[in-house]
Amino acid sequence: MTTEALTRPAEAARPPAAGPRRRRPWGQAASQIFLIASCVLWLLPIAFALYVAVRPYSDTRKYGYVSMPHHLTFKNFSDAWTQSDMLHFFWNSVLITVPAVIIVLALASGVAFVLSKIDVKFNIALLILFTAGNLLPQQVIITPLYRMYLKISLPHFVSDSGLMYNSIFGLIAINVAFQLGFCVFVLSNYMRAVPDEMYEAALVDGASLWTRFWRLTLPLCRPALAALATLLTTWIYNDFFWAITLMSSGDKRPVTSALANLQGQFVSNQNMIAAAALIAAVPTLVVYICLQKQFIAGLSLGSSKG
């Protein structure tokens, strides 16, 4: 019997090689339908707000909001800009958002570097403490926080009222406190992915701790910092709860809470309020467009590095 005859049954008994796994067509169609439905549900409120904003108040009062338009105009946008003094409240939002974002990223990057690259016995406990702060609802501490803000004194060059309450510094402080834990958690996980060999080589070259942090770690964390800056700008800029609760003077409030100035006591022009809301959303959209590449890079790098 030849060798070919002996090997033929063995070859016939082998299972066929598994080819590339094909995705089921119904699963792909279902995922596409789900994504399209999610996009529609996400964009529908924005489209409806734009639809209401370009209709005059008399048109919606006569025919209703869910009706065919008889006249379209952009007058609501100009009226919302002038009647609510939005430029002033935009500046208030800048005074709150920009310092808060810078302080959060500066503190979070330093804490994350210590927790991820320095061998400290209680670093795990500190990381759990910072992460647990994100689980605390804002409404739970509003009563003791309100009383504390009324008792903490500040210099008059920081706060006109001399207190943490009704001051821009108070809003910056509470936003920094609530956003710091999330940023420490994200940056510490990101910094753990940086190889320790780089720090060992820098240490051999005589690099100090500050040099390893400032010149080695932070440049590698730029995508993550840009992603966090985009998220922080959106969250702090869109804050409404703290501005209403911890700020009594209407001229000091950010633009989100200042939209309430367009609401009358008995009658509200919802068309102009919708236009003002769309105007207030423009800065966050501009920030996302400017940092879009860095934001996506930060998300993708963070997911690939574990």
C-alpha positions, 0 to 999 in steps of 0.5 A: 500500500502506498503512502498516498493511500495511507494519508488519504483517509486521514485527510478525508477525516480532517474537518474543513478549515473554518473560513472567515466568520460572516456577520449575520445580515439581520444583525447588521440591519438591526444595528443600523436601524437602531443607530438611525433611530437613535440619531433621529430621536437625538436630533428631533428636539433640536429640529423642533426647537429650530422649527419653533424659533423661526416661527413668530409668536403670533403664528404659533399662538393662532395655529399651535406649535405642531402645525404648518408654518404660515410665516418664517422669520429670524426676528426671534434670534435678534430679539433674544440676543437684545432683550436678554443681554446675552453677550453679558451672560456669555461673558459670565459663562466664560468667567466660570467655565474657563478657570474651572476647566483649567483648574480641574485639568491641572489638579486632576493631572497631578493627582493622577500622576501620583496615583498611577506612577508613584508607589504610595500605600494609600493610592488605591484608597485615594482613587476610590475616594475620588471615584466615589465622589462621582456617585454623590448626587448634587441634590443630596448636599445642597442644603448643607452646602447652601448653609456653608456658602452663607458662612464662608467669607471671602475678600471683597476683591474676590466676591462683591458680597464677601461670601462664597454665596452669590459669587463667581468664585463659589460656582468655580469651586463647586464645579471643580469639586464635582468634576475632579473625581471623574478626571482623576479616574480617567487620567490615572487609567490613561497614565497607567498605560504609559510604559514604566521603562520610559520613566526608568530611563528618564530617572537614569538621565537625572530627570526630577519628578517634576520633569517626568511629570511636565515633560514626559507625562503631560505631552503623552496625555494631550489626547486625553486632556483634550477629550476631558477639556471638551467634556468639562466645557460642555458640562460646566457651561451647561450647568443650571442647578448650581447657578440657580441655587448658589447665585442670587444676583441675576446679572452674575448668572451664566447664560443657561440660567439667564434664559429664565429672564425671557420668561414672563410672569403670566405669558412666555414667548416660547419662540424667543426662548427656543431661539435663545436656547439655540444661541446659547448652545453655539459655544459648546458646538464650536468647542467640539468642532475645534477639538474634534480630532483630539477628542476622538483620538483621546477616546480611541487611544483610551479604549485601545490601551485598556 
